Amino acid sequence: MTDRSKIIQLLEKGASIPNPEMVDIGEEVATERIAGAGVSFFAGTRIYGEKTYIARGVKLGREAPVTVVNCQLGPHVELKGGFYTASTFLANASMGSNAQLREGCLMEEEANGAHTVGMKQTILFPFVTLGSLINCCDCLVAGGTSRRNHSEVGSSYIHFNYTPNQDKATASLIGDIPRGVMLNQAPIFLGGQGGIVGPVRIGYGTVIAAGTVYRGDCPEGGKLIGQQGQMTYEISFHLGFYADIKRRICNNILYIANILALRQWYDYIRRPFFMATGDGALYEGAVEKLDLIIQERIVRFRALSEKMETSLRISEKILAGERRDVLIRQSREFMENWPAIEASLTSGREADIEPANRQTLQNIIEKNYTGKGMDYTSCIRNLDPAAVNLGVAWLQSIVDDVAERIFSLIPACR
């Protein structure tokens, strides 16, 4: 039920609501978590959820009806239409009409999408741009240095994140965390009318030509990937059989390790920026999304380990020789050591990695930020090479430590 008194309170705070009778605000929404200055709610706007936070300058529903549920919207965010739930949008992020962002999305500064974009459990780094008619669930997209030089996902693109074996251990790293957070990497271009079949890893500077459905990994980047013609093939399919489990395991480990590193970046580097502007709710929202993503990926990874028993039985029937022995060893190690793998992923040890480098970088950023009054993206882009190297080394050490701990439990998958 709409609480009309809340609309009156927002109008008194200076919010622009041209058609108050066509705006819904739930009884559970706290008006003290909604700014007045520069905020505009157009006809058809619906706002629900006790966790909702709306900062100054936000505009909702300029093009079409919009529903926001338990989202945190940073300064000057614009959601032109669509449905958004349990997601966080940092300063100047925007999304066009008819978007659907489900739980666990994090759009950082100036990340944006055109109309009819679908996302879930997805992170877009600053300046990343999505075209129209896109399905971009379960992935991280980084790369680029500014709104002029940004990573781009072309229109009608799909991240395929569900397999014939009915699992979703398919998250893809488009870029990475240790270098991506420094906002100094070459952009990644994923051409329209194409897709990637998760889980994949794509490196900075990679261009995937329009119309290409890519099924491999290109973590080193700097390549142009395309395809010519169409080839039809027919092979035996065995439901429940995983022929390339090593790659799937590796990519899941590296994805989770990167998100754990990003969580530390928010705790130690990003948090002071939010607090300095009075946007602590944005920080809380962002780390909540990172925690949701980590939990989701572990749940999906666990479900994959539980499918290994079936895959092993099939392997023993249809394979022979060295290939059979290797695949059985990989699958069995993964299945039998899952409790230890999960315990390692949830240990929290990443908070103790490279504390000296982390503290030095914190000191440098604090000096630059407090002395020059820079916003987050400006501060990071103005770090000198030595500071950048410190940050990359710290975060890469986290990724490497997490990965090494897991691979020590499943050596056949190294």
N, C-alpha and C positions, 0 to 999 in steps of 0.2 A: 504494500500500500504506500502511496506517495504521501510524504509529510510536507504539506504546503508551507508550514512554518519554516522549514529549512530553506525553501526557495526564497521566502521573504528575508531570512537572515543573510542569504548570499547576495541578494539585491542590495541590501543595506551595506554590505561589505564592498560593494562596487562592481560586482560581477554583471556582465551583460547577458540578459536572458530575454530576448525580444518577444518570445511567446511563452510566458511562464506556464500557461495551462497545458502546453504540449511538451513539458519537461517533467520527467519522473525522478525523484530522489528518494531512495529507500529510507525507512525509519531508522535503520541501523547505521546509516552513513553519518559520520561526525563532521559537522560543518566547520569545526576548527581545523580540520585537515584539508580544507578546500580554501584556496586563496581567493581574493576578490579582484585584485589589481590585474587588469588585462584579460581576465577569464571570460570566455564566451561560450554559452551553451545554446546551440541553435535548436529549432523545433525538431522533436523526435529524439532528443537526448535522454538516455536513461542511465542513472548512476546508482549502483548498489554495492553493498559489502562494507563491513566495518574496517577492513584494511585499506580501503580506497584512500588515496592521497593525490591531490591535484594542486600543483604549484602555480605560481604566477604566470600569466600569459598563455595558458592552455586554451586551445580552441577545439570544441567537439561538435561534430555533426554539420559541418559547413556544406557538405555535398549530399548527405543522405542520413537517415536515422542511424544512431550509434548507441551501443550498449556497452557500458564499462562496469565490470564486476571485480572487486578486490584487486584493482590495478593501482600502480603508483606512477604518476605522470609528472615528469620533471618540467622545469621552466620552458615555456614556449613550445611544448609538444602539441602537435595537431593530428587528431584522428578524424578524418573527414567523413567516415561512415563505417559501419560494420559491427562486429561483436568481438569484445576483448575481455578475457578473464585471467586472473592470477598471473599477470605479466607486468613487467617494469619497463618504463620508457625514460631514458635520460634526456638531458636538455636538447631541444630542437629536433628530436626524433619525430618522424611523421609517417602516416600511412593513409593510403587512398580509400575510396569507397569499397564497400562489400568485402573488406578483409575479415578473416576469422583467425584470431590469435588465441589459442587455447593455453592451458596452464604451462608455466615454466619458460616463458619467452623473456629475453632480455635484449632490448634494443638500446645500444649505447649512443653517445652524442652524434646527432645529425644522421644516424642511420635512417633509411627511408624506403618505402615501397609504394608502388602505384596501386591500381585498383585490383581487387579480387586476388589477394595474397592469402595463403593459408600457412600458418606456422604453429608448431608445438614443440616445447623443449628445445628451442633454438636460440642461439646467441648471435647477434650481429654487432660487430665492432664499429667504432666510429666511421662514418662516411659511407659504409656499405650501402649499396643501392640495389633494390629488387625491382624488376619490371612488373608487368601485369600478368595475371592468370598463372600464378606460381604456387607450387606446393613445396614448401621448404621446411619440413619437420625433421627434428632430431639431428641437427648439425650445428657447427660453429663456422661462421664466415668472417675472416679477417682480411687485412691487406689494404694498402693505400695510405695516403698521407694527408688528404684533404678532400673537400667536395669536388674539386677539379680532377683529382687523381685518386679514384676510388675503385674498390672491387665492385664488380657488377655481375648480377645474375639476370640473364636475358628473359624476356617475356616467354610464357608458356614453357617454363622449365620445371622439372620434377626431380626431387630427391627421392628415389625409390627406397623405402625404408621398411618394407614388409616382404618376407621371403615365402617361397612355396612351402617351406617347412614350418611356416606359421610362427616365425620368431621375429623380434624387432631389435636384436643385438646388432644394429646396423648404423649407428651414429657415424657421421663423417666429419673429418677435420679438413676444412678448407682454409689453409693457413695453419698457424699454431699460436700458442700462448706466449712462450718466451720472447719471440721476436715481434709478434703481432701487437702486443701491448705498447711497444715503443713507437708505434705509428710512423714507422720509417721504411716499411717494406713495399716492394713493388706490388701493384694491384693484381688481382686474379680476375679473369674474365671467363664466365661460363655462358657461352652463346645460346641464344634463344632457340625454342623448339627442340630442346635436347634434355638430357638428364644425366645423373650419376646414380649408380646402383650401389648403395651403401652396404658395408662400411668402406669408404675410400679415404685416402689421404692425398690432398692436392697442395703442392708447394707454391710459394709466392712467385709471381711472374708467369704463371701458367695461363695459357689461352686454350680453351676447348671450343672448337669451331661450332657454329650454329648447326643444329640438326644432329649432333653427335650424342649418342648414349654411351657414356664411358663407364667401364666396369673394372678398371684397374686402379693402381696407385701411381702417383707422380709426386712423391714428397719432396724431391729435390727442386722442382719447379723449373721455370725458365724454358718451357716447351710449348709448342703449338701442337695440339692433338685434334685430329679430325678423322673422318671415315669416308670412304667412297663406296657407293653401291650398297646393296643389301644381299646378305647371304642367308639362305634358309638351311637349317640342318635339323636332323632328327636323331636323338640318342636315347638310350634307356634312362628312365627317371625312377628313382627309388625314394619314396616319401620317407623323410627322416634321416636320410644319408647326407653327411657333410664330407665332401671330397677334398675341400681345401680349408680345413679347420684351423690350421696354423695362421693363415693370414687373417681370418676372422678374429681369432683370439688376440693376435698382436694389435690389430687396429682398435679393438675394444680397450685393451690395456692402455694404449697410448692416448686414446680419447679421454678416459677417466683421469689419467695422470695429468693431462693438460688442464682439465677443469679443476682438479685439486690445486694446481699451481695458480690458476686464476682466482680461486677462493682466497689464497694467501695474498695475492696482489690487492684484492679489495680490502682485506683486513688491515694490511700494513701501509699501502700506498694510497688507495683511493679514499678510504674512510675520512681522512682530515679534510678533503675537499668538500665532501657532503656536509660535514659538521660546520665548516666555516661559513657556508651559505644558509644554514638553518634547514637543510634538507636531509636530516637524519633519517626520515621515513623512506627516502629513496635508497639510502644505503641499506636499510633493513630489508626493503623490498628486493634489492638486487641480490644480496647474499641469500635471501630465502629462495630465490629462483635458482641460484647456483646449487644450493643444497638439494632442491627438488630434482635438478638435473642429475646430480651425483647419485641420489637415491634411485632414480629411474634407471640409470645406466647399470647400476649394480643389480637391480631386480632383473633387468633384461639379460644381463650377463649370467646371472644365476640360472635363469630359465634355460639358457643355451647349454650350460653345463649339465642340466638335468636331461637334456636330449641326447647326450653322448652314449648312454646305454643302448638306445635303439640304433644309433649310428654304428656303434661297435658291432652289434649283431649283424648288421647289413654288410659291414666291411669284411667280416670273416667269411661271408657267403660269396661275395662278388669280386673280391680282390685276391691277388696272389703276389708272392715274391716280396721284394724290398718295399714296394709302395704300400702293400698291405701292412707290413710290420711297422713302418714309420707312422702311418696314419693311426693305427691301433695304439701305438705308444703315446702319440700326441693326445688323442681323445681320452685315453685312460688316465693320463697324468692330470688333465684338466678336470675330469669328473671326480677323481678320487681326492684331489687336493683343493676342491672348491672351498671347503670351510676355512682353510688356511689362507686362501686367496682373498676371500671376503674379509677375514679378520685383518689382513694387511691393508686392504683398501680403506678400511674404516678406522685404522689405528690412530689417525691424526698426527702421525710422525712428521708429515710435511711441514708442520709449524716449526720444527727444530732444525731444518736444513739451512745451511749457510747463513747463520744469524749475523755474522760480521758484515758480509756483503749487503744483506738486507738493511742493517742499521745504517751503514754508510750511505746507501741510496736514500733512505728516509731522511737523513740529515741534509743531503744535497737538495732534495725536493722541497723540504721545509724551508730552507734558506731561499730558494728561487721563488717559491710560492708566496711566502709572507713578505719577502722584500719587494716583489714586483707586482703582486696582486693578480697573477695570471690565473686563468681558469685551467681546468685539468688538461684539456687537449693542448693548449698553448704551452703549458709547463712541460709536458712530456716531450713535445716536439722541439723544445728549446734545450733539452738536456745535451750536455757535451758528450762526445764519443766515449769517454772514460766512464761516465755515469751510465750510459746505455749499456756498455759492456758488463758493468756490475749487475745491472738488472737482468740482463739476458742470462748471465752465468748463474745467478741465484735461482731464477725460475727454471732454467734447464736442469739444474741440479735436482730440483724437486721432481721434474718429469723423469729424469734418469733414475733417481732413487726409487720412486714408485715402481717403474718398469723393472728394474733389476730385482727388487724384492719378489715380484710376481714371477719373473722368468726363472728365478732360482728354484721356484716350486714346480715349474713345468719346463725343465731344460730342453725337452724335445721340441718346444715351440720357439726357441731362440732364433 
